[in-house]
Amino acid sequence: MKRVMSLVDLQREEIYIKELTEDRPIASLPFAGRYRLVDFALSSMVNSGIRNVGVLLPENKSRSILDHLRSGKDWDLARHHKGLFYLPPVRPENGEKASDLRNIYYNLHFVENSNEEFVLLARATSVYNIDFGKVLQFHLDRGADVTVVTSKAWHSDPCSGLILEPGKDGHVKDAAIKPGLEEGDYRSLGIFLMSKELFCNVVRYAFEHGGTDFRRDAILKQATGLNFYTYIHEGFAARICSTPAFYLSNLKMLEPEVWKELFMQEDAPIITKAKDMAPTEYKEGAQVTNSLVANGCEIYGTVENSVLFRGVRVEPGAVVRNSVVMQKSVVHAGAEIEYVIADKNVVITEGKRLRGATNFPVMIGKYITI
């Protein structure tokens, strides 16, 4: 994979997940007890042997991503030669709108000055563990100009997405940006592979002719005459672009086969920022079943079918069911929550009862006390 450099695109806003992204980019969303969404794209790149990685920072809300990635040391990207590079956005002028295409265009010098032959662009909004070496080999074997990595959607979602109709041998028969995703759709995971020359050409042409969206203006509008292929990822993948998708995807981690595929590959670990905390304490009377509990928690009450992040406290008599509870939140004695997403440092006081639904979980923002 010495022939490939990569860009991680963080300039993405989703209207269906605003509750969780008010002060953080989607890439910084906590996931599966101890990870962030950006970990999946970055880990797959590093595990595939890519050592030149540019992170396209969003127009605002960069603090959490900078704090998480730091020098890139945890991913072995703190290097004297190549490694991790932060690519800041250029502020819009003369009424221009911030967009992913604009951000890429103003950082093309980073791509052009690299000595790799191919560019892999990935949005940090999906959960997967992919060997990009296989994607490159697929691309070369078919003489593709553009390869888009897709997977079959396993649930419906209100978010718009790039949907592709694969033909023989992965050749794309049709592609469109659809206003909502349905189960069974072959939807893009936001991963695009092409030569450096083609990448620079389509980005430059699209932006200089008024384009704003990379998928629509640099890919779909210029696809005519190109060998356009899709690499279908057969393993587990989830695109996080709405609050229900975030909730359902976290609970999918409770399925042993999904967890094993994502996190138990010996030569392809999902890497995250190291944090040293004491193991979870299960106190007398604690009852925990089918749950993912990160380190640093204190469990006195009942936890069922839930994901608990670091430092969560569940007091005696409290019940947590079918819920996602983030760092340092507290569920006090006698409180019960079911189908709930609790962001960081949430406090549920004694005796409170909150209940949502699978497709409409109750969302509690950071630092809120109920």
Helices and strands as residue ranges (DSSP letters): E 4-9, G 15-17, G 26-28, E 30-31, E 35-36, H 38-47, E 52-56, H 63-69, G 73-75, E 83-87, H 100-105, H 108-112, E 118-123, E 126-127, H 132-141, E 146-152, E 161-166, G 168-170, E 172-178, E 186-195, H 196-208, I 214-219, G 220-222, E 228-232, E 238-239, H 243-252, H 256-263, E 281-282, E 287-289, E 292-293, E 298-299, E 302-304, E 307-308, E 313-314, E 319-321, E 324-325, E 330-331, E 336-338, E 340-342, E 347-348, E 353-355, E 362-364
